[in-house]
Amino acid sequence: KNQVEQSPQSLIILEGKNCTLQCNYTVSPFSNLRWYKQDTGRGPVSLTIMTFSENTKSNGRYTATLDADTKQSSLHITASQLSDSASYICVVSADNAGNMLTFGGGTRLMVKP
Amino acid sequence: ETGVTQTPRHLVMGMTNKKSLKCEQHLGHNAMYWYKQSAKKPLELMFVYSLEERVENNSVPSRFSPECPNSSHLFLHLHTLQPEDSALYLCASSQEYIAADTQYFGPGTRLTVL
């Protein structure tokens, strides 16, 4: 069964600090992994996408890593801002028919001043 | 942000009501999706349409009925819902129904069933 597990479930940090969110997956055959940001009351927005051959991808202050051997990914947020407060969802696609996604439960991040 | 729109943004309905959720995408995509997001649970895929044909139906109860009249519009018709159906319903679209294509989400409809 395809699964995506994220940790921690929630996290509180002070503005300006860095943090790292974790994602473990058991999706097979693997196609790609995305990190989405979901603000409260809004739909998820894609931050990064990585395929099997990529092990790091940056988008501004967000840097995602992928270890396809251990089936782990992380999202590192640098110099956090209040606007980073959101849920971060790890999403994995399987390389078979269609565009079926397996979603993690998300990490709810709160950045405090 | 405005590539995928959903209406209404909030909906409160009784268990005997009939209502419809609407999704419109302005991205020229060929695949559209309905998801359910309940509190503290991962997003659950409900339906997928590719080129206006339904290609996935993830064991969704018949009280949810999708409709895709054209590639830009997707509806979710609701009738005789249960309180446990209260959730955020998200619509998404992608260029094609393939794993390489990013899904773009709408803002969602917050549904409360009384």
Interface residues (C-beta under 8 A of the other chain):
Chain A: V4 S31 N32 R34 G41 R42 G43 P44 V45 S46 I49 I89 S93 A94 D95 N96 G98 N99 M100 L101 F103 G104 G105 G106
Chain B: V4 A31 K40 K41 P42 L43 L45 V48 S50 V55 E56 L90 A92 S94 E96 Y97 I98 A99 A100 D101 T102 Q103 Y104 F105 G106 P107 G108 R110
